[in-house]
Amino acid sequence: QVRLVESGGGLVQPGGSLRLSCVASGFTFSSAIMSWYRQAPGKERELVASISFIRSSTNYVDSVKGRFTISRDNAKNTVYLQMINLKPEDTAVYYCKAVQIGAVYWGQGTQVTVSS
C-alpha cells in the first residue's frame, strides 16, 4: 500500500521557519520525482518545489526562490521542504506528491499558517 505522510506544519509568525517532512512507503522512492504543492483557501493547488531522482536537480516557483529548499534522503524514503522567512501569503495546506512512470501519489497534506 502506497503512503505519503506529511508532517511539520503549524502556526508560525512572519519571518519564521518550518521544515516539512514527507515519509514515503509502498513504492520505490529512489526512482520517483518528488514535489511539494500547496493550496490556499479559494485558490488552485500550485507547485512549490520539485526534486528529481537524477542528481537531485531541483525546481522552485518564483515566489519561494531563496526562501525554500527541497531535499531528499533516499535512505530514509523522505523528502523535506525547509522554509525560512515565511510570509502570510505562504499560508496553505502543503501536499507531498510522488511521480513514477504510470503512477502519481499524493499525501493528505499538512497545514502551514503564517500569522502574527
The 8 nearest C-alpha neighbors of each residue, nearest first, counted from 0:
[[1, 25, 2, 24, 26, 3, 23, 104],
 [2, 0, 25, 24, 26, 3, 23, 104],
 [1, 3, 24, 23, 4, 25, 0, 106],
 [4, 2, 106, 23, 22, 21, 105, 5],
 [3, 5, 22, 21, 106, 2, 23, 6],
 [6, 4, 21, 20, 109, 108, 3, 106],
 [5, 7, 20, 19, 8, 109, 21, 4],
 [8, 6, 19, 18, 20, 9, 17, 5],
 [7, 9, 111, 110, 109, 6, 19, 17],
 [10, 8, 111, 112, 110, 11, 7, 109],
 [9, 11, 112, 113, 111, 12, 114, 8],
 [12, 10, 113, 15, 112, 114, 9, 13],
 [11, 13, 115, 114, 113, 15, 14, 10],
 [14, 12, 86, 85, 15, 113, 114, 87],
 [15, 13, 84, 85, 12, 86, 16, 83],
 [14, 16, 84, 13, 85, 12, 11, 83],
 [17, 15, 83, 82, 84, 85, 14, 18],
 [16, 18, 82, 81, 19, 83, 7, 8],
 [17, 19, 81, 80, 7, 82, 20, 79],
 [18, 20, 7, 80, 79, 6, 8, 81],
 [21, 19, 79, 6, 5, 78, 7, 22],
 [22, 20, 5, 4, 78, 77, 3, 95],
 [21, 23, 77, 4, 3, 76, 20, 5],
 [24, 22, 3, 76, 2, 77, 21, 4],
 [25, 23, 2, 1, 26, 3, 22, 76],
 [24, 26, 1, 0, 2, 23, 27, 28],
 [27, 25, 24, 28, 1, 23, 0, 2],
 [28, 26, 29, 30, 31, 25, 24, 76],
 [27, 29, 31, 30, 76, 26, 73, 23],
 [28, 30, 73, 27, 31, 52, 76, 32],
 [29, 31, 28, 52, 27, 32, 99, 53],
 [32, 30, 99, 28, 98, 29, 97, 33],
 [31, 33, 51, 98, 97, 52, 50, 99],
 [34, 32, 97, 50, 49, 96, 31, 51],
 [35, 33, 49, 96, 48, 95, 50, 97],
 [34, 36, 95, 48, 47, 94, 96, 49],
 [37, 35, 46, 47, 94, 45, 93, 95],
 [38, 36, 93, 92, 44, 45, 91, 94],
 [39, 37, 44, 91, 92, 43, 42, 45],
 [38, 40, 91, 42, 41, 92, 90, 37],
 [41, 39, 42, 38, 91, 43, 92, 90],
 [40, 42, 39, 43, 38, 44, 91, 92],
 [43, 41, 39, 40, 38, 44, 45, 91],
 [44, 42, 38, 45, 41, 39, 40, 37],
 [43, 45, 38, 37, 36, 42, 46, 39],
 [46, 44, 36, 37, 43, 47, 38, 42],
 [45, 47, 36, 48, 35, 37, 60, 44],
 [48, 46, 36, 60, 35, 59, 45, 37],
 [49, 47, 59, 35, 58, 34, 46, 60],
 [48, 50, 34, 58, 57, 33, 35, 59],
 [51, 49, 57, 33, 56, 55, 32, 34],
 [50, 52, 32, 55, 56, 53, 33, 57],
 [51, 53, 55, 30, 32, 31, 29, 54],
 [52, 54, 55, 51, 56, 30, 50, 32],
 [53, 55, 56, 52, 51, 50, 57, 71],
 [56, 54, 51, 52, 53, 50, 57, 71],
 [55, 57, 51, 54, 50, 53, 58, 52],
 [58, 56, 50, 49, 55, 51, 59, 48],
 [57, 59, 49, 48, 50, 56, 60, 47],
 [60, 58, 48, 47, 64, 61, 49, 63],
 [59, 61, 47, 62, 63, 48, 64, 46],
 [60, 62, 64, 63, 59, 47, 65, 58],
 [61, 63, 60, 64, 59, 47, 66, 65],
 [64, 62, 66, 61, 67, 60, 65, 59],
 [65, 63, 61, 66, 62, 59, 67, 60],
 [64, 66, 67, 63, 68, 83, 62, 61],
 [67, 65, 83, 63, 64, 82, 84, 68],
 [68, 66, 82, 81, 63, 65, 64, 83],
 [69, 67, 81, 80, 70, 82, 66, 65],
 [70, 68, 80, 79, 81, 48, 67, 50],
 [71, 69, 79, 78, 68, 80, 50, 72],
 [72, 70, 78, 77, 79, 73, 69, 50],
 [71, 73, 77, 74, 75, 76, 78, 70],
 [72, 74, 76, 75, 29, 71, 77, 28],
 [73, 75, 72, 76, 77, 29, 71, 28],
 [74, 76, 77, 73, 72, 22, 71, 23],
 [77, 75, 73, 23, 74, 28, 22, 72],
 [78, 76, 22, 75, 72, 21, 71, 23],
 [77, 79, 71, 21, 70, 20, 72, 22],
 [80, 78, 20, 70, 19, 69, 71, 81],
 [79, 81, 69, 19, 18, 68, 82, 20],
 [80, 82, 18, 68, 67, 17, 79, 69],
 [81, 83, 67, 17, 16, 18, 66, 80],
 [84, 82, 16, 66, 85, 15, 67, 17],
 [85, 83, 14, 15, 16, 66, 86, 13],
 [84, 86, 14, 83, 13, 15, 16, 89],
 [85, 87, 13, 88, 89, 113, 14, 84],
 [88, 86, 113, 89, 90, 114, 13, 85],
 [87, 89, 90, 86, 113, 91, 85, 39],
 [90, 88, 87, 86, 91, 85, 113, 112],
 [91, 89, 112, 88, 111, 113, 87, 39],
 [92, 90, 39, 38, 111, 37, 110, 93],
 [91, 93, 110, 38, 109, 37, 108, 111],
 [92, 94, 37, 108, 109, 36, 91, 110],
 [95, 93, 108, 36, 35, 106, 37, 96],
 [94, 96, 35, 106, 105, 34, 21, 36],
 [97, 95, 105, 34, 104, 33, 35, 106],
 [98, 96, 33, 104, 103, 32, 31, 34],
 [99, 97, 103, 32, 31, 102, 33, 104],
 [98, 100, 31, 102, 101, 103, 32, 97],
 [101, 99, 102, 98, 103, 31, 30, 32],
 [100, 102, 99, 103, 98, 104, 31, 97],
 [103, 101, 99, 100, 98, 104, 97, 31],
 [104, 102, 98, 97, 99, 105, 101, 96],
 [103, 105, 97, 96, 98, 102, 106, 3],
 [106, 104, 96, 95, 3, 97, 107, 103],
 [105, 107, 3, 95, 108, 4, 94, 96],
 [106, 108, 94, 105, 4, 109, 5, 3],
 [109, 107, 94, 93, 106, 92, 5, 110],
 [108, 110, 93, 92, 8, 5, 6, 111],
 [111, 109, 92, 8, 91, 9, 93, 112],
 [112, 110, 8, 9, 90, 91, 92, 10],
 [111, 113, 90, 10, 9, 114, 11, 110],
 [114, 112, 87, 11, 12, 90, 13, 10],
 [113, 115, 12, 87, 13, 112, 11, 10],
 [114, 12, 13, 113, 11, 87, 10, 112]]
